[in-house]
């Protein structure tokens, strides 16, 4: 509440003294700040992003006997299932050099990508008590969810790198003449900028979906369907050559951000080289555009978060 100032005029109303207050400095509770102010507030909450992400990762799977080991075991079991079904039974490995490493990178990175987006999308709807009880920039929640998945995936990435290095060059069939010897070179460092761009993309898409889920809860079911579509349009367990007969579909896949990440990491780790530069351009455009658009769309709905539906 604004306090009376020396310049505030006074007048009498009967036996009571009335002071006129200047309310120009008051701000409506829950009002959306300007975009610049919102960014400044979010920067002030940067420590919250870090500690909230770390604490939630530490407490994850605490009630399971194996605890955080499941973060690594789950993608390994999923990769094994895909290897048996698609690699051996359906023979989708034909024409793919170093298929084991190809599949490991695909499964592990797909899990990282989709888990971050799903977590960010549900961060507002799933934390209504926090949103209603505290005053803070709501964008901190979806961004924290994306960063949390990055922290949780660190041991997963280590296991992925070990599997790719020791099993990546293993030949499934004796006539696999196109196999490469996996070597540890500086190209492996390309993984870090690729993951950074992927994280920006996931954060931007997560911000956009978080507002949609908050407005219409049924969006969560569409997200589940979308992750299934993403699985089959990112070449997780088969080659992009499968789309040669459908040029328009191949074009869509080549502009899929997850496919670009997979292609960059696979070339760097398995084939000791650079992916098509077009992959970096597409991924960079996705990272910047999705983060900017997602942030602005989320900011425009700031006043709607936490309201009873």
Number of C-alpha atoms within 10 A of each C-alpha: 8 10 9 13 11 6 9 11 12 11 10 9 8 7 6 8 9 12 13 12 15 14 11 7 7 9 11 6 8 13 10 17 16 11 13 9 11 18 16 12 15 18 14 13 14 14 11 15 21 15 13 18 22 18 11 16 18 14 11 14 15 11 9 10 9 11 13 18 13 16 17 19 14 14 20 19 13 14 20 17 12 18 21 12 13 16 20 13 11 11 13 17 22 15 15 18 22 25 28 24 24 28 26 28 27 26 23 23 25 21 18 22 23 22 19 25 29 22 23 31 31 24 28 25 19 15 12 15 11 14 19 12 9 10 10 16 20 23 23 21 26 31 28 25 25 30 23 23 24 23 16 20 21 13 15 24 17 12 17 21 18 13 16 25 18 13 18 28 21 19 17 16 9 6 8 16 10 10 19 16 15 20 18 13 11 11 18 19 13 16 16 11 12 18 19 14 20 23 23 23 27 33 29 30 26 31 33 24 26 32 28 20 21 24 15 12 15 11 18 18 10 12 17 13 11 12 18 12 11 19 18 12 20 25 24 24 24 22 17 17 12 11 15 11 9 10 10 10 13 17 12 11 20 19 17 19 25 26 24 27 27 26 23 25 28 26 18 23 27 26 20 19 17 16 18 12 10 12 20 19 13 16 24 20 14 22 22 15 16 21 22 17 15 22 21 16 18 24 23 14 15 19 15 17 20 20 10 7 9
